[in-house]
């Protein structure tokens, strides 16, 4: 009978530790919110470059004339 009681106490201790870890993770995730795509998209700055042409040597697209 004592091994059964010891196993029950170990199980209860493991359950209590799991619940405490879940509460700690929940508290941490509330204080450190993840970046959402909507937040990242609102920080994008759009810029009109005009007409672009491909530079055959580098393969990079560049404006046809400098923007003043």
Wavefront OBJ file of the C-alpha trace (Angstrom):
o trace
v 0.000 0.000 0.000
v 2.794 2.553 0.695
v 4.076 2.346 -2.906
v 0.590 3.204 -4.144
v 0.427 6.241 -1.846
v 3.916 7.326 -2.947
v 2.945 6.991 -6.614
v -0.207 9.050 -6.012
v 1.812 11.769 -4.268
v 4.374 11.836 -7.102
v 1.540 12.098 -9.637
v -0.104 14.960 -7.736
v 3.252 16.741 -7.470
v 3.857 16.360 -11.205
v 0.354 17.660 -11.957
v 0.879 20.677 -9.671
v 4.247 21.413 -11.309
v 2.671 21.205 -14.772
v -0.110 23.620 -13.813
v 2.418 26.064 -12.303
v 4.506 25.922 -15.488
v 1.413 26.588 -17.619
v 0.543 29.638 -15.494
v 4.115 30.930 -15.797
v 4.114 30.539 -19.579
v 0.716 32.257 -19.843
v 1.927 35.181 -17.734
v 5.105 35.490 -19.782
v 3.239 35.387 -23.119
v 0.893 38.161 -21.946
v 3.835 40.401 -21.127
v 5.684 39.575 -24.389
v 3.144 39.700 -27.243
v 4.239 38.234 -30.560
v 4.526 40.453 -33.625
v 1.529 39.934 -35.857
v 1.584 40.272 -39.646
v -0.835 43.217 -39.355
v 1.631 45.072 -37.140
v 4.530 44.312 -39.458
v 2.523 45.340 -42.546
v 1.569 48.697 -41.035
v 5.274 49.542 -40.636
v 6.027 49.157 -44.358
v 6.835 52.432 -46.119
v 5.749 52.534 -49.733
v 7.829 54.547 -52.148
v 7.050 55.420 -55.773
v 10.180 54.720 -57.841
v 8.599 55.479 -61.188
v 9.380 53.250 -64.171
v 11.968 50.549 -63.552
v 14.353 48.946 -66.035
v 16.431 45.819 -65.590
v 20.227 46.198 -65.544
v 21.409 43.245 -67.680
v 24.804 43.050 -65.970
v 23.444 42.668 -62.431
v 19.812 41.646 -62.990
v 18.679 44.394 -60.596
v 15.765 46.668 -61.422
v 16.578 50.372 -61.166
v 14.609 53.560 -61.893
v 14.948 54.776 -65.488
v 15.740 58.308 -64.341
v 16.719 59.641 -60.911
v 13.904 60.985 -58.784
v 14.552 64.560 -57.711
l 1 2 3 4 5 6 7 8 9 10 11 12 13 14 15 16 17 18 19 20 21 22 23 24 25 26 27 28 29 30 31 32 33 34 35 36 37 38 39 40 41 42 43 44 45 46 47 48 49 50 51 52 53 54 55 56 57 58 59 60 61 62 63 64 65 66 67 68
